[in-house]
């Protein structure tokens, strides 16, 4: 048994457990020797000595900041090869019948033995999950008629998440559940279970205990003087296949009433938002009056509520989509931009006055529509966003940095220095990267979300204001405010194509939920340019209100909402057939 310790700062893992030879190699002044050391660290990170593996990965993280580009690149590649992976990374329960009380799925945790040392968090109504060895067990108890949630597995071997979607048949009543409950897998005929099937093992394998939740917390979350005992064990899991198979089906209330035999619950293989196809030319379907000079806009995860930050008042407008009724939440300072938590329970509003006083973020309870807390941030917090792991990212315009807060928004978890001056942030979940447009530097910065470190910055069109990432995480769209143009960037290779001419002063961008089209709000042209999401070609120009500022697409893919600063209105566009 070995002991791993973490220092008080939480910045680096003790390397005392590493072999002396490896420490000598990575500290060498000779680049080739350090590269050899990186190779040894990768071998240790893949090993069954979990204390050694954890220390090796922490050292690899440190080496990604090496002055030698070849050493830093080799360390980053080694980290990627020794990271935990989830297979599959999406679970789609599809449209389920009325009366379904519970559905379950299993996902495999792949990677080195260290990957099993992880903790699990969930975001989504009625979603539950637990990790049992190499199997991530996910359950959905329909607490609403719609689910688009995330299960995140995080530990010393990195983090990964699974998107979980589902929908109760239209008009069906669902059983509401409140509060937390202990996760359990009952043998209940009303449970629909889906399983990720493993390939038959080629030979009998031994299972060894790996109970490592404390290691996951100590390595990843930080803390003072954490000491963790580790057990060694072999990797027991064979390579999986990708089949999701329903093993039982619920007897629905409707079937019981009619005497019909219950049929199997369908398992959709695509996200719910992909059930609609975006239009090459959206149509205007309405205009709704909100507050004084609306700026930031966001749509709730269930697509039923639109939140609007009004920057000439201290009012957050809340629009009920079904009734078009607008209510108000009064804030301490002037709201600028807005985001929601991944489960929709919290709303985060960046605030500052024209003289930049009162800078901070309001945390609003979405159900009660009241402010829970005001957070202090750097000066002039701009277009904030919530990442795939639930953390809140706040670009600080006046201080050339991005601040990162936990999922509640209450505690600072880090900061990343970027070129002047960050305007927004968007994420590629598959690549574990964040992207921020830096308005005064004519550049987009790329941040590694595993280490919260700046990887590099790339040039784009002049004065990038806004940024969006396609739903598959592979394409980045940037608006060049002073260039009257937009750029597309390959999220993996960082190759830029464009610029593509749009309207005057493009202020905000967003993708359709199927990724086939994208939207650029042109503040100086009172219009929205619609782009082909793959080529950047303009497919349509749609007039909206005066001085449009921000566009937000509903998660169901059917509507887009554009704030019109000079009209005090929201333009509603139908974006899908």
N, C-alpha and C positions, 0 to 999 in steps of 0.2 A: 504494500500500500504506500502511496506517495502523497505528499502534502503540497498543495499549491497555495501560495499566498498572494494577496493583492495589496499594493501599498496604499497609503492614505489618500493620495491624489486620485487613485483609480485610473491613472493614465497608462501604466505599463504593468504587465505581468512579470513576476520574478522569473529570471532565466536560469536560476540556480540548478533547476532540474535538468537542463540541457547538457549534453556531453561537452566536456572541455574542448574537444577537437572542433566541434561545431562553433562554439563561441569564438575560438581563435580564428576560424575561417571567416566568419561574418565581420570580425573586427579588423581583418587584414586590410592593408593599404593597396593590395593588388586586386584589381577588378575581377580577374578570372577566379581568384581564390574565393572572393565573396560570392560569385555566382555558384561555385561548387557548394558553398555553405547554404545557399538558397535551396539547392537540390536536396541536401541532407535534411533541411527543415521540412521540406515537402514530404519526404519519406517518413519523418517522425510524426508529422501531422496526420498522416494516413495510418499510423500504427495503432495498436491496441493498448499501449500505455497511455492512458487518457490524460494524466498529469503532464506527461511529456508532449502529447499532441496539443494540448491547450497552450502550453508555453511556446511551442513551435509556431502556432498560428499567430499568437500575439507578437512574436518576433518578426514574422513575415509582414504583419501590418506596419510595424515600425520601419521595416526596410522599404516599404512602398514610398517612403519619403526620402530615400537615398538621393544624394546629388547625382550619382551615376544613373543615367536613364535606363541603361540595360539592366542594372541590378534592380531598380525600382519596378521595371516592367516584368522581370522574371518573378519578383516577389508577388506582384499583383496576379500574375497568371497562376502561380502556385496556390494563392489564396482561393482563386476561383475553382481550381481543381479539387481542393480539399474542403469545399463548402457543402453544407447540407442542402439537399434538394427535395422537393415534394413532387410525387408522381401519382396521379396527375396534379396539375396546379389549378384545375377548375373542377367543381362539382356542380352539376346542373340537375336539380330535382325535377325541373320542368313544371308543367301545370298539373297540380294534384287535385284529387277529388275532394268534395266537401266531406267532412267527417274524419279526414286524415289527422291523426293526433300526433304522429311522430314519424320522421323519416331519418334514416341513418346511412352513413357512408364511411368507408375506410380508405385512407390514403397512405401510401408508403413513404417513410422518411429515408431518403437515400443519401449516400455519402460515406465518409469514414466512420469508424466506431464512435468518434467524438460527436457525431451528428445526433446521437440518441440523448446527449446531455442537453436538454432543451426545456424551455417553458412555453406554454401555449396561452395566447390571448385571443379573444373573439370580439367581433364587432358586427352586430346585426340582430334584428328583433327575433327572439325565439331560438337563437343559434347557441349551441353548446359544443364543446370539444374537450377531449383529453388525449394525452399521449401515453400509449402503452407499449414500451419498447420502441420498435420501429414502426408501429402502426398508429396513425393519427385517426382517432375515431370522432366523427362529426355527426351531430344530431340536430335536426330542425324540428322544433315544436311550433307549428304555425301560430304565432301570436299576432300576426297581421296577414292581410291577403297578399302580401308581396315581400320578397326577401332579395336583397343584394348585399351580402355581407362578406366578411373576410375572417379567415382563421390564420393567425400568424404564429409560426414556430420560430423561436429565437434562442440562441445559445452560443457557446464558444466556437462553434463551427459556422457561425453566421446566422442569417435568417432568411426565411422564405414564407410566402403566404399562398393560401388557396382562396380563390374567389368562389363563393357559394351563392347560388341563385335558385329561386323557386317562386311559384305563384299558385295561390288557391283559385280554383275555377271561379269565373265571374259570377257575382251574386251569392257566393257561398258564405255562410257564416263561419267564423273561425273562433276557436277557443282562445280567449285571451289569457296570457300568463303574466304574472307580475312578480318582480323580484328574481333572485337567484335561486337555483336549486342544485342539489348534488347530481352530478352527471352519473347516469347508470344506464346499462343496456339491458332492459327487461326482455324476457321471453314473452312477448305480447303479440298476438295475431293482428292487432291493429297497427303494428309498426311495419313500415316499408323500409327494407334494408337494402343498401347497395354496397357492394364489396369490390375492392380492387383486387383482382386475382393475381397470385404470384405464380411464376413458372415453377414446375416441380423441381425440387433440389436434386442436383446431380449426386450428392452424397449426404449422408447424415451429418448434421452439424450440431455442435454443442451450443447451448444457450448459457450465457453468463450474465449475472445481474449487473445492470448499469443504472443505478438509481442516482441521478445527477442533477436534480432540480437546483440544489444549492450551488453547484458549479455554474450552471447557466446564469443564475442571479449574480454570483460573485464576479464572473468574468465579464458579463455584458453590461450590467446595470451600474457597476461601481459600488464603492463603499469603503469603509475604513477597516483595515485589519481583518479581512475575510480569510478564513482558513477552511479548506474543503478537503475531505477525505475522498479518494477516488478508488473505485474497484475496477479491476481489469476484466476484460471480456472479449470474446471473439465476435465478429460481425455475423449475426445469425441469419440475415435476410437475403434470399436469392433475388435475382433481377425480376422485376414485375412485368406483367403485361399491362395494357392500358384499358382493359375492358371494365366498364361499369355495368353491373348486372343486378336488376331488382330480384330479390329472393322471395319476398312475400308482398302481398298487396292488401290494402285495407278494404274492409266491407263498408261501403259508404252508407250514409243515412238514406240517400235516394234509392240505392239498390235494395236496401232492406224494405223500403216502403212499397216498391213495385214488384218485389220478388225476383228481380233480375240478378243474375250472377255478377258479382263484382269483377271488373276487368283489371288488368295490371296497370299500375301507374306508369305513364310514359316518362322516359328519361331523356330530356333534351340534351343534345350534344353541343349546343351553342348558347352564349349568353342570351338572356331575355331581350336585351336591347337589340340584338341582331334579328329579332323576329320582324322588325320594321326595316324598310329600305329608305334611305335618305333621298330627298328630291334634289335634282340638279337646279331647280328654281323653286325655292320656298314661296309660300303665299302668305300675305298679311291677313290675319283673321281678326285682329282687334287691337284696340289701344286702351290702356287702363291708367287712370290718373293715380299717382302715388304721392310722394312728398316733394320737398323743395330741392330741386337740382339733384335728381337721382344719379348715382355714380356706380358703385359696385353692386353686382347682382349675383345670386346663387340660387339654385333650385335644390330642394330637399331630396334625399335619396329615394323617397317614394314618389317623387314627381308631383306631389300634391300642394306644395307650398313654395312660394318664391319670396326670398328675402332681399330687400333693397336698401342700400345705404344712401341716405340723402345728405349731400355734403354742404347744403346751405341751411341746415337745421340740425338739431340733435335728436333726430328721429330715425329709427329703423322701421321701415314699412314691412308688413307681413301680409302677403297676398294669398288668399285661399283660391286655388286655381278653379275649383268646381263652382264656387259661388261668385267669384271675382270680388269678394269683400276684402277690403284693406283695413287692417288694424295697425296700431303703432306701439312701439316700445321706445320709451324715452331713455336716452343715454346721457352720461355725464359730459361727454365731449362730442365733437362733430364726427360722425361716422364717414369712412372713406370707402372701405372694401369689406367683403364679407365672405365667409366660408362656413361649412357645416362639418361636424364630426361624421365619421363614416356610417354611424348608426342613426344619424339625424337628430340625436337627442340634444346636442349642443350647437350653438351658433356662435362663431367668433367674428368680431367686428373690429377692424383696425380704426383708430381714431387719432386725430390731431387737429389743432386749430390752424388758421392761416399763418400765424406766427410760429407754428410748430410746437407751441405749448400744448399740454394735455395729451402728449403722445402715450399711447397704450392700446390695449386690446380688451374689449368687453366680452365676457363669457356669458351667454344668454341661455337660459333654459327654454328649449323650443316648445315644450308642452305648456309650461306655465307662462311663457312669454314675459319673463322677468330676468333682470340681470343678477347673476350669481356672484360675480366678482369682476373687478377691474385689475388687469395685469399691467405692470409697468414694463415698458420696452425701451429700446433705443428711440432716437428722435426720428419722427416721420415714418411710422410703420406703413408699408404699402400693401400690395395685393397678396395677402396671406393665403395659404392653402394647407390642406390636410393631406399628409402623405399616405402611401399604401399601408404603413404600419401604424397609422393613427396619430402620429406626431404632428404638431402644428408648426409650420414653417412660416416665419415672418420676415420678409425682406425689409431691411432698415435703410431707407432711401438716403438719408443724410449721413450715414455712418459706414457706408460701403461694407455691409455685412448682412448675413442671414442668421436670424436667431431661431433656435429650435426648442420647442416646449413639448412636454409630455401630452398624452392624449386628452387629459382634462384641461390642458392649457395653463395649468397653475405653476408648474415647475420648469425652470430652464434646464435643458438637457445638452446644450452646446451652442456654438456659434461658428460660422464659417466666413472668413474674410474673402471678399470678391472685389473685382474692379468697381469703380464708381459708375453708376449708382444703381443698385438692384431695384427693379420695378415689380417683379412677379416671380413665381416659381411653379414648375410643373414637373411631373415625375414619370419615369419609365419603371414600372414594377419589375418586369422581367430582367432588365439590365441593372436594377438597383442603383439608378442614377437620378439625380435631381438636376434641373436646368433653370438658370436664372438669366434674364436679359438685363444687361447693364447699360442703362440709357446713355450715360455720358462717355462710355468707353467703346461704344459700337461693337459690343462683343456679347457672346453668350457663354456663361461659365457652366462647367460640368462638375458636379459634386458626387463623390462616391458615398452612397447612403449607408454603406456598411461601416465606414470609418468616419463619416461626416467631414471629409477632407476634400479640398479643391483639387481636381485632377488637372484641368487645363481650361483655357478660354479660347474661343474661336471667333474670328471676325464675322460680322453680319452687316446688313444694311444699316444706314445711319439712324441713330436714336431708337434702338429697339425698346418698345414699350410693353409688349405683352407676349406671352408664350403659351403654347399648348402642345400636348403630346397625344398622338393617335391612340385609340383604345388598345391596339396590340403592342404599344410601347416602342414602336420601331421608327416613328417619324416625328420630328419636332417642327412646329410651325412658329415663326417669329414675325411680328409686325414691326416694320421700320417706319416710325412716325414721321420723321423728316425726309424720308426717301420716297414716300408714297408707294411703298412696295412691301412685299412679304417674301420671306425665305423659307425653304424647306431644308431640313437637315436630317441625314440618316443618323438615327440615335446611336447606332453601334459604331459605325466607322467615322462619324462626325463629318462626312462629306456633305458640302452645301450645294444645293441647286437653286437657281434663281439669280437675281431677284425677279419677282413677278409683279408687274404693275397692277395696283388696285386703285382705290379712290384716294382722296386727299386726307392726310393725317390719320392713317390707320392706328387705331387706339387699342383694340382688343381683338383676340382671336379665340376660336374654339373649334373642336372637331365634332362632326356628327358621330353618333354612337356606333355606327357601322364602319366608320373610318373612310367612307367613300367620298365624303365632301367635308369641307371646312368653311368657316365663316370669319370674315374680317370686317370689323366695324370701322367705318370711315367717318371720323368726327367732322372733317372739313367738307364732306360731300353729302352728309345726311343720308348715308346709304350703308348697305351691307353687301360686300362682295362675296360671292359663293365660289369656292375653288374646288377643282378636282383634288381629292385628298392624296392622290398618288403623283400627279404630274404638276400640280400647281396652276393649271390653266383655269381661267375665270369662266365659269359656266353661266353665271347670271349676276345681275346687280339689282338689289331690292331696295326701293326707297323706304325709309323709316322716318322717325321724328327729327326734330332739330337738335343738333349737337349730340349725336349718339355717343355713348361712352363705353359700355360694357355689354358683352353678350354671354348668356349662359344657356346651355342646352339641357333639357330635362333628361334624367337618366333613362327614361323609357324611350327616348329618341324621337318623340313625336312633336315636340315644340321647342322653340328657342325664344328667349326673352331679351330684349334690347332696351337698355335704359337711355332715355332721351333727356339730357341735362337741361336743355333750354325750354322743353315743353312740360317738364314735371310729369312725364308719362313713361309707361313701359309699352313697347311695341311687341305684339305676340305674333310669331311666325310659325306656320305649320311647316315642319321640316321633313316629314316622312309620310309615305303613303300608307 
